[in-house]
Amino acid sequence: MLWIGIVLAVQGIGSFVTEKVWDTEFGVTALLPDSTPSWVSIAIGLLGLAIIVISASRSRKAAHN
């Protein structure tokens, strides 16, 4: 589950940055229509970060038990 979070975070935030700096997209958001707002990239990245946090907290709880 941690790897899914990392991939989503990199794809979402990376696509947002490349869209703003170089006016291009890659990864997950490149598959979306051109009319998709740029905040969708941030949402994908934040979802990835949330998955990373949840996965890390579950790992800590399992290590303490």
N, C-alpha and C positions, 0 to 999 in steps of 0.2 A: 504494500500500500504506500510505503514511503516513496518508491520509485515513481508511482503514478503522480504523486504530489510534486516531485521534482520536475518531471516532464511537463506537467501542466503549468507550473510556475515559470519555467524557462520559456516554454512556447508562448504563453500569454504575455508575460512582461517583455520578452525579447521581441515579439512581433509588434507590440506597442511602440517600443523604442525604435525599431527599424522603420516602422511606418512614419513616425514623426521626423526622424533624422534623414532617412534616405528615400522616403515615399515609396516603400515596397513592403510586402508582407511575406512571412514564411510560416511553415508549420500548420497548426490547427486553424488559425484565422485566415490563412491563404485559401482554404477550402470554402470559406463563407462567401456569400455574395458581396459585391463591391459596395452595396448600399448599407452594409452592416456598420453601425457606429463604432468608433474606436474604443469606447468604454467596454465593449465586449471583450477585447484583449485583456484589459485590466481585470475584468471579472474572472476570466479564465485563470489569470495569474494569481489572483486572490484565492480562488478555489483551491489551486495547487498549494498555496501557502497554508491554507486551513487544513488541508489533508496532511501536510507535513507536521503541523503542530499536533493534530489529533494522533497521528502515528507515533510521534515522539513521546507524547504523554502516556499512551498505552504501553510503550516499551519501558518507560520508567516505572509504571505501576507493576508490570510483570516482573521487573528486576527486583522490586522491593518485596514481593510476596514470596 
